[in-house]
Amino acid sequence: MTGPSSTPRGEHTPRPGVTWQTTLATTGEHVIDEQAPDPRPNRATRRALRRRRQTPS
């Protein structure tokens, strides 16, 4: 077993193809029909609204 080295190693460049190649792309605008009904709130929102109605002010 060896101990820590007193001379730190320098940085090295990774092999080609190993690093992530991230490309950001926009999905564009989302057009929502004005005649469409409002989406139903999710379960957590419905429960929070119900709790708020039940608590006396």
N, CA, C and O atoms as a Maestro MAE file, in Angstrom:
{
 s_m_m2io_version
 :::
 2.0.0
}

f_m_ct {
 s_m_title
 :::
 protein
 m_atom[228] {
  # First column is atom index #
  i_m_mmod_type
  r_m_x_coord
  r_m_y_coord
  r_m_z_coord
  i_m_residue_number
  s_m_chain_name
  s_m_pdb_residue_name
  s_m_pdb_atom_name
  i_m_atomic_number
  :::
  1 25 0.847 -1.166 0.000 1 A "MET " " N  " 7
  2 3 0.000 0.000 0.000 1 A "MET " " CA " 6
  3 2 0.895 1.232 0.000 1 A "MET " " C  " 6
  4 15 1.883 1.296 0.731 1 A "MET " " O  " 8
  5 25 0.545 2.184 -0.809 2 A "THR " " N  " 7
  6 3 1.361 3.387 -0.906 2 A "THR " " CA " 6
  7 2 0.619 4.569 -0.306 2 A "THR " " C  " 6
  8 15 -0.611 4.589 -0.265 2 A "THR " " O  " 8
  9 25 1.360 5.529 0.149 3 A "GLY " " N  " 7
  10 3 0.783 6.733 0.733 3 A "GLY " " CA " 6
  11 2 0.512 7.774 -0.343 3 A "GLY " " C  " 6
  12 15 0.778 7.545 -1.523 3 A "GLY " " O  " 8
  13 25 -0.017 8.911 0.070 4 A "PRO " " N  " 7
  14 3 -0.299 9.971 -0.909 4 A "PRO " " CA " 6
  15 2 0.993 10.513 -1.512 4 A "PRO " " C  " 6
  16 15 2.034 10.557 -0.857 4 A "PRO " " O  " 8
  17 25 0.901 10.916 -2.748 5 A "SER " " N  " 7
  18 3 2.076 11.431 -3.441 5 A "SER " " CA " 6
  19 2 2.320 12.875 -3.029 5 A "SER " " C  " 6
  20 15 1.376 13.646 -2.858 5 A "SER " " O  " 8
  21 25 3.565 13.233 -2.873 6 A "SER " " N  " 7
  22 3 3.880 14.612 -2.502 6 A "SER " " CA " 6
  23 2 3.919 15.506 -3.737 6 A "SER " " C  " 6
  24 15 3.922 16.731 -3.620 6 A "SER " " O  " 8
  25 25 3.949 14.900 -4.909 7 A "THR " " N  " 7
  26 3 3.923 15.693 -6.146 7 A "THR " " CA " 6
  27 2 2.596 15.432 -6.859 7 A "THR " " C  " 6
  28 15 2.373 14.340 -7.383 7 A "THR " " O  " 8
  29 25 1.724 16.427 -6.878 8 A "PRO " " N  " 7
  30 3 0.419 16.212 -7.517 8 A "PRO " " CA " 6
  31 2 0.558 16.060 -9.025 8 A "PRO " " C  " 6
  32 15 1.438 16.657 -9.646 8 A "PRO " " O  " 8
  33 25 -0.320 15.256 -9.598 9 A "ARG " " N  " 7
  34 3 -0.308 15.063 -11.045 9 A "ARG " " CA " 6
  35 2 -1.022 16.229 -11.724 9 A "ARG " " C  " 6
  36 15 -1.960 16.800 -11.168 9 A "ARG " " O  " 8
  37 25 -0.584 16.570 -12.895 10 A "GLY " " N  " 7
  38 3 -1.226 17.628 -13.659 10 A "GLY " " CA " 6
  39 2 -2.515 17.139 -14.304 10 A "GLY " " C  " 6
  40 15 -2.809 15.943 -14.313 10 A "GLY " " O  " 8
  41 25 -3.275 18.080 -14.839 11 A "GLU " " N  " 7
  42 3 -4.505 17.704 -15.522 11 A "GLU " " CA " 6
  43 2 -4.176 17.042 -16.848 11 A "GLU " " C  " 6
  44 15 -3.129 17.304 -17.440 11 A "GLU " " O  " 8
  45 25 -5.065 16.192 -17.306 12 A "HIS " " N  " 7
  46 3 -4.869 15.554 -18.598 12 A "HIS " " CA " 6
  47 2 -6.139 15.738 -19.424 12 A "HIS " " C  " 6
  48 15 -7.229 15.893 -18.874 12 A "HIS " " O  " 8
  49 25 -5.994 15.720 -20.716 13 A "THR " " N  " 7
  50 3 -7.155 15.843 -21.586 13 A "THR " " CA " 6
  51 2 -7.790 14.470 -21.740 13 A "THR " " C  " 6
  52 15 -7.082 13.472 -21.880 13 A "THR " " O  " 8
  53 25 -9.115 14.409 -21.714 14 A "PRO " " N  " 7
  54 3 -9.770 13.103 -21.839 14 A "PRO " " CA " 6
  55 2 -9.686 12.566 -23.256 14 A "PRO " " C  " 6
  56 15 -9.381 13.296 -24.199 14 A "PRO " " O  " 8
  57 25 -9.959 11.284 -23.386 15 A "ARG " " N  " 7
  58 3 -9.967 10.660 -24.711 15 A "ARG " " CA " 6
  59 2 -11.060 11.294 -25.567 15 A "ARG " " C  " 6
  60 15 -12.074 11.732 -25.024 15 A "ARG " " O  " 8
  61 25 -10.890 11.356 -26.860 16 A "PRO " " N  " 7
  62 3 -11.936 11.902 -27.724 16 A "PRO " " CA " 6
  63 2 -13.214 11.068 -27.618 16 A "PRO " " C  " 6
  64 15 -13.159 9.839 -27.577 16 A "PRO " " O  " 8
  65 25 -14.350 11.737 -27.574 17 A "GLY " " N  " 7
  66 3 -15.634 11.038 -27.506 17 A "GLY " " CA " 6
  67 2 -16.084 10.713 -26.110 17 A "GLY " " C  " 6
  68 15 -17.178 10.177 -25.937 17 A "GLY " " O  " 8
  69 25 -15.281 11.015 -25.091 18 A "VAL " " N  " 7
  70 3 -15.645 10.678 -23.721 18 A "VAL " " CA " 6
  71 2 -16.484 11.788 -23.084 18 A "VAL " " C  " 6
  72 15 -17.369 11.509 -22.275 18 A "VAL " " O  " 8
  73 25 -16.214 13.018 -23.440 19 A "THR " " N  " 7
  74 3 -16.923 14.134 -22.818 19 A "THR " " CA " 6
  75 2 -18.322 14.278 -23.400 19 A "THR " " C  " 6
  76 15 -18.596 13.840 -24.517 19 A "THR " " O  " 8
  77 25 -19.198 14.900 -22.622 20 A "TRP " " N  " 7
  78 3 -20.569 15.139 -23.065 20 A "TRP " " CA " 6
  79 2 -20.582 16.265 -24.087 20 A "TRP " " C  " 6
  80 15 -19.899 17.276 -23.921 20 A "TRP " " O  " 8
  81 25 -21.341 16.087 -25.114 21 A "GLN " " N  " 7
  82 3 -21.563 17.143 -26.101 21 A "GLN " " CA " 6
  83 2 -23.015 17.589 -25.963 21 A "GLN " " C  " 6
  84 15 -23.914 16.941 -26.499 21 A "GLN " " O  " 8
  85 25 -23.250 18.676 -25.256 22 A "THR " " N  " 7
  86 3 -24.599 19.146 -24.992 22 A "THR " " CA " 6
  87 2 -25.006 20.176 -26.029 22 A "THR " " C  " 6
  88 15 -24.265 21.119 -26.307 22 A "THR " " O  " 8
  89 25 -26.170 19.991 -26.589 23 A "THR " " N  " 7
  90 3 -26.712 20.943 -27.542 23 A "THR " " CA " 6
  91 2 -28.036 21.453 -27.003 23 A "THR " " C  " 6
  92 15 -28.943 20.665 -26.733 23 A "THR " " O  " 8
  93 25 -28.154 22.767 -26.844 24 A "LEU " " N  " 7
  94 3 -29.406 23.351 -26.393 24 A "LEU " " CA " 6
  95 2 -30.231 23.729 -27.607 24 A "LEU " " C  " 6
  96 15 -29.736 24.363 -28.539 24 A "LEU " " O  " 8
  97 25 -31.476 23.339 -27.585 25 A "ALA " " N  " 7
  98 3 -32.356 23.660 -28.704 25 A "ALA " " CA " 6
  99 2 -33.705 24.091 -28.155 25 A "ALA " " C  " 6
  100 15 -34.189 23.535 -27.169 25 A "ALA " " O  " 8
  101 25 -34.301 25.070 -28.785 26 A "THR " " N  " 7
  102 3 -35.616 25.521 -28.360 26 A "THR " " CA " 6
  103 2 -36.677 24.654 -29.020 26 A "THR " " C  " 6
  104 15 -36.516 24.210 -30.157 26 A "THR " " O  " 8
  105 25 -37.749 24.422 -28.302 27 A "THR " " N  " 7
  106 3 -38.848 23.648 -28.868 27 A "THR " " CA " 6
  107 2 -39.861 24.563 -29.528 27 A "THR " " C  " 6
  108 15 -40.849 24.092 -30.092 27 A "THR " " O  " 8
  109 25 -39.628 25.855 -29.466 28 A "GLY " " N  " 7
  110 3 -40.532 26.795 -30.107 28 A "GLY " " CA " 6
  111 2 -41.673 27.194 -29.190 28 A "GLY " " C  " 6
  112 15 -41.709 26.836 -28.013 28 A "GLY " " O  " 8
  113 25 -42.594 27.939 -29.756 29 A "GLU " " N  " 7
  114 3 -43.748 28.392 -28.976 29 A "GLU " " CA " 6
  115 2 -44.783 27.297 -28.868 29 A "GLU " " C  " 6
  116 15 -44.939 26.472 -29.767 29 A "GLU " " O  " 8
  117 25 -45.486 27.305 -27.751 30 A "HIS " " N  " 7
  118 3 -46.601 26.389 -27.560 30 A "HIS " " CA " 6
  119 2 -47.875 27.201 -27.664 30 A "HIS " " C  " 6
  120 15 -48.133 28.065 -26.825 30 A "HIS " " O  " 8
  121 25 -48.668 26.935 -28.675 31 A "VAL " " N  " 7
  122 3 -49.916 27.659 -28.877 31 A "VAL " " CA " 6
  123 2 -51.037 26.885 -28.202 31 A "VAL " " C  " 6
  124 15 -51.242 25.700 -28.467 31 A "VAL " " O  " 8
  125 25 -51.761 27.576 -27.324 32 A "ILE " " N  " 7
  126 3 -52.862 26.952 -26.605 32 A "ILE " " CA " 6
  127 2 -54.154 27.563 -27.118 32 A "ILE " " C  " 6
  128 15 -54.295 28.785 -27.165 32 A "ILE " " O  " 8
  129 25 -55.079 26.729 -27.495 33 A "ASP " " N  " 7
  130 3 -56.358 27.184 -28.006 33 A "ASP " " CA " 6
  131 2 -57.127 27.898 -26.896 33 A "ASP " " C  " 6
  132 15 -57.262 27.368 -25.793 33 A "ASP " " O  " 8
  133 25 -57.627 29.090 -27.182 34 A "GLU " " N  " 7
  134 3 -58.356 29.857 -26.173 34 A "GLU " " CA " 6
  135 2 -59.701 29.226 -25.835 34 A "GLU " " C  " 6
  136 15 -60.254 29.478 -24.764 34 A "GLU " " O  " 8
  137 25 -60.224 28.420 -26.729 35 A "GLN " " N  " 7
  138 3 -61.521 27.773 -26.499 35 A "GLN " " CA " 6
  139 2 -61.383 26.496 -25.654 35 A "GLN " " C  " 6
  140 15 -62.379 25.952 -25.178 35 A "GLN " " O  " 8
  141 25 -60.177 26.039 -25.477 36 A "ALA " " N  " 7
  142 3 -59.955 24.804 -24.720 36 A "ALA " " CA " 6
  143 2 -60.253 25.038 -23.237 36 A "ALA " " C  " 6
  144 15 -59.967 26.117 -22.718 36 A "ALA " " O  " 8
  145 25 -60.817 24.054 -22.555 37 A "PRO " " N  " 7
  146 3 -61.097 24.227 -21.124 37 A "PRO " " CA " 6
  147 2 -59.795 24.289 -20.327 37 A "PRO " " C  " 6
  148 15 -58.768 23.757 -20.750 37 A "PRO " " O  " 8
  149 25 -59.853 24.943 -19.176 38 A "ASP " " N  " 7
  150 3 -58.674 25.036 -18.323 38 A "ASP " " CA " 6
  151 2 -58.298 23.641 -17.842 38 A "ASP " " C  " 6
  152 15 -59.178 22.828 -17.556 38 A "ASP " " O  " 8
  153 25 -57.000 23.354 -17.749 39 A "PRO " " N  " 7
  154 3 -56.588 22.029 -17.278 39 A "PRO " " CA " 6
  155 2 -56.958 21.842 -15.811 39 A "PRO " " C  " 6
  156 15 -56.974 22.802 -15.041 39 A "PRO " " O  " 8
  157 25 -57.252 20.615 -15.432 40 A "ARG " " N  " 7
  158 3 -57.619 20.296 -14.050 40 A "ARG " " CA " 6
  159 2 -56.367 20.378 -13.185 40 A "ARG " " C  " 6
  160 15 -55.323 19.851 -13.569 40 A "ARG " " O  " 8
  161 25 -56.450 21.035 -12.011 41 A "PRO " " N  " 7
  162 3 -55.268 21.103 -11.138 41 A "PRO " " CA " 6
  163 2 -54.837 19.711 -10.686 41 A "PRO " " C  " 6
  164 15 -55.651 18.791 -10.606 41 A "PRO " " O  " 8
  165 25 -53.553 19.572 -10.394 42 A "ASN " " N  " 7
  166 3 -53.061 18.260 -9.962 42 A "ASN " " CA " 6
  167 2 -53.525 17.952 -8.538 42 A "ASN " " C  " 6
  168 15 -54.107 18.803 -7.866 42 A "ASN " " O  " 8
  169 25 -53.265 16.750 -8.101 43 A "ARG " " N  " 7
  170 3 -53.783 16.269 -6.818 43 A "ARG " " CA " 6
  171 2 -53.300 17.118 -5.645 43 A "ARG " " C  " 6
  172 15 -54.080 17.432 -4.745 43 A "ARG " " O  " 8
  173 25 -52.029 17.488 -5.647 44 A "ALA " " N  " 7
  174 3 -51.482 18.279 -4.540 44 A "ALA " " CA " 6
  175 2 -52.176 19.643 -4.466 44 A "ALA " " C  " 6
  176 15 -52.465 20.131 -3.373 44 A "ALA " " O  " 8
  177 25 -52.441 20.250 -5.602 45 A "THR " " N  " 7
  178 3 -53.119 21.546 -5.613 45 A "THR " " CA " 6
  179 2 -54.548 21.413 -5.128 45 A "THR " " C  " 6
  180 15 -55.024 22.246 -4.356 45 A "THR " " O  " 8
  181 25 -55.236 20.374 -5.573 46 A "ARG " " N  " 7
  182 3 -56.625 20.170 -5.118 46 A "ARG " " CA " 6
  183 2 -56.683 19.967 -3.616 46 A "ARG " " C  " 6
  184 15 -57.570 20.501 -2.951 46 A "ARG " " O  " 8
  185 25 -55.737 19.192 -3.071 47 A "ARG " " N  " 7
  186 3 -55.719 18.961 -1.618 47 A "ARG " " CA " 6
  187 2 -55.424 20.250 -0.855 47 A "ARG " " C  " 6
  188 15 -56.025 20.504 0.189 47 A "ARG " " O  " 8
  189 25 -54.503 21.063 -1.371 48 A "ALA " " N  " 7
  190 3 -54.169 22.327 -0.711 48 A "ALA " " CA " 6
  191 2 -55.370 23.262 -0.711 48 A "ALA " " C  " 6
  192 15 -55.643 23.924 0.291 48 A "ALA " " O  " 8
  193 25 -56.086 23.321 -1.822 49 A "LEU " " N  " 7
  194 3 -57.286 24.165 -1.891 49 A "LEU " " CA " 6
  195 2 -58.343 23.679 -0.917 49 A "LEU " " C  " 6
  196 15 -58.996 24.489 -0.259 49 A "LEU " " O  " 8
  197 25 -58.524 22.361 -0.815 50 A "ARG " " N  " 7
  198 3 -59.508 21.794 0.107 50 A "ARG " " CA " 6
  199 2 -59.131 22.116 1.555 50 A "ARG " " C  " 6
  200 15 -59.996 22.458 2.362 50 A "ARG " " O  " 8
  201 25 -57.827 22.005 1.887 51 A "ARG " " N  " 7
  202 3 -57.375 22.326 3.251 51 A "ARG " " CA " 6
  203 2 -57.625 23.796 3.558 51 A "ARG " " C  " 6
  204 15 -58.053 24.138 4.660 51 A "ARG " " O  " 8
  205 25 -57.358 24.662 2.589 52 A "ARG " " N  " 7
  206 3 -57.522 26.094 2.807 52 A "ARG " " CA " 6
  207 2 -58.986 26.445 3.057 52 A "ARG " " C  " 6
  208 15 -59.282 27.326 3.865 52 A "ARG " " O  " 8
  209 25 -59.915 25.755 2.362 53 A "ARG " " N  " 7
  210 3 -61.340 26.005 2.559 53 A "ARG " " CA " 6
  211 2 -61.823 25.513 3.924 53 A "ARG " " C  " 6
  212 15 -62.731 26.101 4.511 53 A "ARG " " O  " 8
  213 25 -61.218 24.438 4.429 54 A "GLN " " N  " 7
  214 3 -61.671 23.847 5.683 54 A "GLN " " CA " 6
  215 2 -61.139 24.563 6.910 54 A "GLN " " C  " 6
  216 15 -61.745 24.454 7.976 54 A "GLN " " O  " 8
  217 25 -60.038 25.289 6.811 55 A "THR " " N  " 7
  218 3 -59.458 25.949 7.987 55 A "THR " " CA " 6
  219 2 -60.251 27.207 8.313 55 A "THR " " C  " 6
  220 15 -60.463 28.047 7.438 55 A "THR " " O  " 8
  221 25 -60.692 27.348 9.562 56 A "PRO " " N  " 7
  222 3 -61.425 28.565 9.933 56 A "PRO " " CA " 6
  223 2 -60.473 29.755 9.988 56 A "PRO " " C  " 6
  224 15 -59.332 29.628 10.432 56 A "PRO " " O  " 8
  225 25 -60.951 30.911 9.536 57 A "SER " " N  " 7
  226 3 -60.116 32.119 9.508 57 A "SER " " CA " 6
  227 2 -60.242 32.911 10.783 57 A "SER " " C  " 6
  228 15 -59.608 33.956 10.927 57 A "SER " " O  " 8
  :::
 }
 m_bond[227] {
  # First column is bond index #
  i_m_from
  i_m_to
  i_m_order
  :::
  1 1 2 1
  2 2 3 1
  3 3 4 2
  4 3 5 1
  5 5 6 1
  6 6 7 1
  7 7 8 2
  8 7 9 1
  9 9 10 1
  10 10 11 1
  11 11 12 2
  12 11 13 1
  13 13 14 1
  14 14 15 1
  15 15 16 2
  16 15 17 1
  17 17 18 1
  18 18 19 1
  19 19 20 2
  20 19 21 1
  21 21 22 1
  22 22 23 1
  23 23 24 2
  24 23 25 1
  25 25 26 1
  26 26 27 1
  27 27 28 2
  28 27 29 1
  29 29 30 1
  30 30 31 1
  31 31 32 2
  32 31 33 1
  33 33 34 1
  34 34 35 1
  35 35 36 2
  36 35 37 1
  37 37 38 1
  38 38 39 1
  39 39 40 2
  40 39 41 1
  41 41 42 1
  42 42 43 1
  43 43 44 2
  44 43 45 1
  45 45 46 1
  46 46 47 1
  47 47 48 2
  48 47 49 1
  49 49 50 1
  50 50 51 1
  51 51 52 2
  52 51 53 1
  53 53 54 1
  54 54 55 1
  55 55 56 2
  56 55 57 1
  57 57 58 1
  58 58 59 1
  59 59 60 2
  60 59 61 1
  61 61 62 1
  62 62 63 1
  63 63 64 2
  64 63 65 1
  65 65 66 1
  66 66 67 1
  67 67 68 2
  68 67 69 1
  69 69 70 1
  70 70 71 1
  71 71 72 2
  72 71 73 1
  73 73 74 1
  74 74 75 1
  75 75 76 2
  76 75 77 1
  77 77 78 1
  78 78 79 1
  79 79 80 2
  80 79 81 1
  81 81 82 1
  82 82 83 1
  83 83 84 2
  84 83 85 1
  85 85 86 1
  86 86 87 1
  87 87 88 2
  88 87 89 1
  89 89 90 1
  90 90 91 1
  91 91 92 2
  92 91 93 1
  93 93 94 1
  94 94 95 1
  95 95 96 2
  96 95 97 1
  97 97 98 1
  98 98 99 1
  99 99 100 2
  100 99 101 1
  101 101 102 1
  102 102 103 1
  103 103 104 2
  104 103 105 1
  105 105 106 1
  106 106 107 1
  107 107 108 2
  108 107 109 1
  109 109 110 1
  110 110 111 1
  111 111 112 2
  112 111 113 1
  113 113 114 1
  114 114 115 1
  115 115 116 2
  116 115 117 1
  117 117 118 1
  118 118 119 1
  119 119 120 2
  120 119 121 1
  121 121 122 1
  122 122 123 1
  123 123 124 2
  124 123 125 1
  125 125 126 1
  126 126 127 1
  127 127 128 2
  128 127 129 1
  129 129 130 1
  130 130 131 1
  131 131 132 2
  132 131 133 1
  133 133 134 1
  134 134 135 1
  135 135 136 2
  136 135 137 1
  137 137 138 1
  138 138 139 1
  139 139 140 2
  140 139 141 1
  141 141 142 1
  142 142 143 1
  143 143 144 2
  144 143 145 1
  145 145 146 1
  146 146 147 1
  147 147 148 2
  148 147 149 1
  149 149 150 1
  150 150 151 1
  151 151 152 2
  152 151 153 1
  153 153 154 1
  154 154 155 1
  155 155 156 2
  156 155 157 1
  157 157 158 1
  158 158 159 1
  159 159 160 2
  160 159 161 1
  161 161 162 1
  162 162 163 1
  163 163 164 2
  164 163 165 1
  165 165 166 1
  166 166 167 1
  167 167 168 2
  168 167 169 1
  169 169 170 1
  170 170 171 1
  171 171 172 2
  172 171 173 1
  173 173 174 1
  174 174 175 1
  175 175 176 2
  176 175 177 1
  177 177 178 1
  178 178 179 1
  179 179 180 2
  180 179 181 1
  181 181 182 1
  182 182 183 1
  183 183 184 2
  184 183 185 1
  185 185 186 1
  186 186 187 1
  187 187 188 2
  188 187 189 1
  189 189 190 1
  190 190 191 1
  191 191 192 2
  192 191 193 1
  193 193 194 1
  194 194 195 1
  195 195 196 2
  196 195 197 1
  197 197 198 1
  198 198 199 1
  199 199 200 2
  200 199 201 1
  201 201 202 1
  202 202 203 1
  203 203 204 2
  204 203 205 1
  205 205 206 1
  206 206 207 1
  207 207 208 2
  208 207 209 1
  209 209 210 1
  210 210 211 1
  211 211 212 2
  212 211 213 1
  213 213 214 1
  214 214 215 1
  215 215 216 2
  216 215 217 1
  217 217 218 1
  218 218 219 1
  219 219 220 2
  220 219 221 1
  221 221 222 1
  222 222 223 1
  223 223 224 2
  224 223 225 1
  225 225 226 1
  226 226 227 1
  227 227 228 2
  :::
 }
}
